[in-house]
């Protein structure tokens, strides 16, 4: 890695951080291991730009891995947080802001009737799985290879050798006993799904899936598979659980459920509903949610759940997302960006393509739009690593892993995107020539 700009302050800060934190970070991807370099320490963000501690400026397509759909330091979100926190940051008691955000979501969402706020997407999924088991009285769950649902013990699993296998732990500290009720299936494989349900239908509490898998590349699914998933779940009295932590409020206000017009039984949300602050939520129809404590026997609690800062940020952000044409405009600008870069790559015969849906894009070096399994994602990250640092040199920031997706925010205007296209194309020329 040879950069034309200095990142000496980031290097120094990372060295010091290693004395305090495992690997020098508080979330693994931030360590830049996949791209083999020192992580950039970010000092500030505004709109579609971020600045590192050496005062290098970047067009940011990471957007905090998705929450910042309006961009950094949005005036309305910031003002809302400031107003709320004047009165305090947390009370461990109900506030009217929880009611306001709950109503804002539920009154515009035909897929759920009640919601519970938590503090992260991981917590939302964990609680939703417990709810599914408590409601159905059944233990087993199905998940899909290539879908990530946070660092929940029972979901940190990988597939075994067969099409439908009991999961094997993919993390130290997660015992076989914890994952023995988790079955892992390949994505987009209806035959394997049907066979598994037939063999386990009396024991299956739920089937959980990212309807738009975006944590292991952008693994776009055939809509027929998702419709079949809904059909088979209903026919066999199994709850369908959509993990919409990334896709919720991103591709449409009500996420993939709205985009595909499929009604899951439980939905998990996160990221965008907190306006950049820690948040998560899960929801379902009233009958299912009545099983959550204190109303029902499924226990779940959180000291900081529904805190005023996160609720106020979410309210301000979601009001903007509800403006007419918001999602259409997001998609138009994203396609504009993606198509210009793809056209350039094609003209140069580069083995490169941006895959996109809504305002999400993913860098692919294998030109396969529909990828059914995680192991079909190109595991050779050398090309991505080279592109990453070439983009950094050009002043463009993306997530530091080839498995991460990129995001377009409202603040990415066509003018800014045009500049980013030129920088992207120069970076491609650098790594292919």
N, C-alpha and C positions, 0 to 999 in steps of 0.2 A: 504493500500500500504506500503510494507516494502521493501526497496531497500538495496542492499549490497554495493552500491556506494553512494557517497554524491553528492547532487545537490544544496548545500546551496547557492551558488552564483546565480543560476537561481531563487531560491525561493526569495532571497533578491531583485533581479532585478524586479521580477514580482510584489512584494509588492510595489515597487517604481513606476512601470509602471501604477498601478491602480490609482495613483494620477494624471496621465497625460491623459490616454486614457480610453474610455468606456470599462469596463471589463478588462482593462490592456492590450488591444491588438488593432491592426489595421485591423484585419480580424477575424471573430468570432471563427473559428475552432481552431485557435492558443491558445485559452484560456484553452484548455484541459478539457472543461466541461464534455464531453462525457466519459472521463476516470478518472475524479475526482482527479485531482492532479495539481501540479504547472507545467506550461509549461517549457520546456527546452529552455534556451536562447542559440542560436548557435553562436559560435565565428568564426568558419571558416569551409570550406569544401575543399576537394581535392579528385578528382577521385570519388570513390564510398563511401568515408568516410566523416563524419562530426565530429566536436568536440564541445562540449558545453563549457560554461564559467567556469565549474569546471574541464575542460580538460579531460572529459570522451569521449572516442572515440566510434563511432557507424558506422556500415555498414548502409548506408542510402538507403531506398527504397521509400522514399517520393519524393526525387529529385525535391523539390520545387513545388510539385503537378504536375509534368509532363514536365516542360520546359527543364530540364537538361538531354537531351537524350544522351549527350556525357559525362556526369558526371560533378562534381564540378570543377571550375577553369581550364577548358580545355585550354591547352596552346595556341592552334590556335585561339580560341574565345577570350581569354584574350588579346593576342597580337593584334588582330584586333581592339578590343575596345580601347586599349591603343594608337594605331596608329591614330585612328579616333579622339579621344578626345584631342589629342595634338593640334588640330586645332579649338577646341571648342565643346561644348556639344549640343547646339541648336541655330538655327539662325532664325526660323520662316520663312524660305525661302527654296526653293528647293535645294537639293544637288544631286550629281551624285550617291551617295550611295543608294538613293531611287530607281533610275533607275536600278542600278545593282541588288538589291534584287528583284525588280519587274520583271525584265527580267529573273532572276534565277528561280523564281516561275512559271511565265507564260510560259516560253519556255519548261518547263517540265510538264505542267499541261494541259491536253486536256479538262478539265471540265469548265474552266473559260477563258475569253478573256481579261478582265481588272480587276484591283484590286485597292482597296483604303486602305492605312494603317491608323490605329488608335492606341490607347494606351492600349487597354485591350480587352479581349474576350467579356465582357459585352457590351462595346461600339460597337464592331463589330456586335453583334446580334441586339442591339438596332437600329443601323443604317440600318441594313439589313431589319428589320421589317418595318421601315419607308419607305425604298426604295420599298418594295413589295407593300405597300399600295399606294404609290405615282405612281408607274408604272401601277398598275391595276385599280386604282380608286375605289378600294373596301376596306372595313374596317375590316371585321372579320378575325381572324386567328384561326387555330387549333394547339394546342400543346398536349403533351402526359404526363400523370401522370408518374412520375419517371424520367423525363428529366429536367435537370436544365440548364437554359440559362443565368445565371448571374442575378444580382439584377436589372433587367429591370422591371419597374412598371407593365407593361401589361403582364409580364410573371411570376411574383411572385404570382402564382395562384395555387389553388388545386381544385380537382374535387368536384362536388356536389354529390347528392345521386344517380343520374342515370348514364347510360352508356355514354351518351353524354350530358354534362351539361355546362351551362355557368359557367365560372370560379368564384371561390370565393377567395377573397384576402387572401394570406397566410402571410402577413406582415402588422403590424400597419403602417399607413401612406400611404397605397395603397388603394385608394377609390374604391367602387363598380363601380363608373362611369368609372374609368380607365380600369378596367378589363372586362367590360360588353361585349366587342367585342372579348374576348378570350374564345374559347371553349376547354374544356379539355376532352380528350379521354383516355381510357386504352390502354396501349401498346399491340401490337400483337393481336389485336381484329379487324379482317377485317370486320365483320358484323357491328360493331359499327361505323367504319370508313365510310363504304358505306352509311349507313343510315344518318349519319351526313352530308355527302357531298350532298346527294340527297335533304336534307331539307334546306341546306344553300349555295348551289353552286354558286348562283348569287351574294352572298355577301362575298365570301371567297377570300381574297387576297393571302394567303399562308398557307401552312402546314409546321410547323417547328418541327424538330426532331433531337435528337442526334442519328445518325445511329448506334452508339455504345454507349448506355447510360452508363456513367461511373461516375456520380455524386451522385448516390443514390444506391450504389452497382454497380456491373457490370451486367446490365440487358440485357444479350445477346438475340438478337431478331432472330426470324425465318426469313431467307433471303426472303422467299416467301412473308412475310408481307411487307418488304421494296420494293420488285418489284411491289407488288400490290399498294403500296403507290405512286410509280412513275406512274403507269398506270392510276390510278384514277385521279391523279393530271393533267396529260396531257389531258385526256378525258374531263375534266370539266374546263379546262382553269384556273387552280389554280397553283400558283408557289410552287415548292417544295424547301424548305430551309433546308439544312443540316448544323447543328451546329457541326463543326469539330474542335472546340477549343481544345479538348483533343485528339481526334482520328486523326486529321490532322497531317501529318508528323510523326506520331507515329506508326500506324499499317502498313502503306505504306507511300511513299513520298506524295502521293495525298490522303492519308487517307482512310476512309471507301468507298468513292466514287470509288477509284481504287480497293480496296479489293473486293467489290461486283460488280464492273462494272455498277454502276448506276450513271446517270448524273443528278444531281439536278440543279435547276435554279439559286439558290443563295447559296453560301457557306461562312460560317464564320470560320476564323482561329484565332489562338492565341498561347500562350505558346512557343512552340518550335521555331517559326519563329523569336523570339526575343533573342534567345541564353541565356535566363535567365534575360533579361531586359524587362520592360513593353512594350507590343506590342499587337496588334490585327489587323485583316484585314478582309475585306469581298470582294467577287468577284462574277462576273456573266458574261454572254455574253455581247458584246459591246452594243447591243440595250438596255438592261436593265440598264447597268451602265451609259449610256448617260443621264439618268434621275437625276444623282447626280450633285449637284452644283460644279463648276460654269457652267457646261455644260447644266444642266437641272434644274427642279423646286424643287427637293428634297434637302433641305438644310442639310449639315453636315460639321462640321469643327473641327479643333483641333490644338491648339498652338504647342504642342510637337509631333504631328503626324509625323512619318518619321524622327525622330531625329537621328543624326549621330551615336550615341552610340548603339541604338537598331538595326539600319540598319546594322552596321558593324558586330555586334554580330550574327545577323541572317544570314548574308552572309557566315561567317566563318562556322557556324554550319550546314547550309543546304548544303554546298559544301561537307562536310563530310558525310551527310546523302545520298548524291547522288552517293557515291562510290559503285561500283558493289558488291552485296552480303550483303550490310549493314543491310537491314531489315530481310533477311533470317538468318543472324547470330544472330541478336537480338532475333528472335523467337526461334531459336535453344537453346540458353542459357536460355531463360525464361522457355521453356518447361523442360529443364534439371533440373532447380531449382524447378519448380512446381511439376513435377512428382516424384522427390525424396521425397519431403515432403508429398505429397499425399499417396505415397506408405507406408511411415512410419505410417501415421495416420490410414490408412486402416488396417495395420498389428496389430495395437493396438486397433482397433474397436472404434476409437475416432469419434465423430460426427462432423467431420471437413473436409473441402475441400478447396483447392485453385482453383478458377475459372480463366481462362486465355484466352486472345486473343492477338496476336502480342507480344508486350513486356509490356503488362498490366496484373496485376493479382489482385484478390480480395479475401479476407478472408471470407469464408462462413461457418456458423455453421448450415445450414439447408440442405445442399447437393442438392439444386435445381439449376441446371445449367441455365434453361430458366425460368426467372421470368417475368411475364407479367405486374405486377402492383407494384408500390412502396410499397404498404402495405403488399406485400408478403415477403418483406425483413424482416428478424427476428428483431423485434424492441427491444428485450431483449439484452441489450449491456453488461450484466454482464460478459459473457464469453470473449467477446472481450476486455473488460476493464482489466480482469485478464491477458489475453495473452499480451496485450500491455505492461504492466509493467514488465511481465516476460521477454519479448523481450528487453526492456530497460535494465534490469539487465544483460542480456546476451550480450549487446552491439549491438543491432539491432534497428533501428529507422524506424517506419512506420507512416503514417498519424494518428493523434490522434482521429479517429472516425471510427466506423465499417462500415460507409457508404462510406468512402474514398477508392480508389483503390491504389495499389502500382505500382511502375515502375522500370523496369530494364534499366540501361544505358549501353552505350558502355564500360564504365570503370568497370562494374561488370564482371570480368573475371570468368572463370570456377573455378579457384582456390579460389577466393573470395566467389563465390556462394556456393562452397562446405563447406566453413567455416560457411556461413550463414545458410545452411541447418542443420548443426549440432546444431547451436545455436537455430534455430527454433524448432527442435525436442526436445531439452532439455526444452525449454519453454512450449511446448505442454505437456510434461510429468509432469511439475510442476503444470499446471492448471487442469489436468485430474486425478492426483494422490494425 
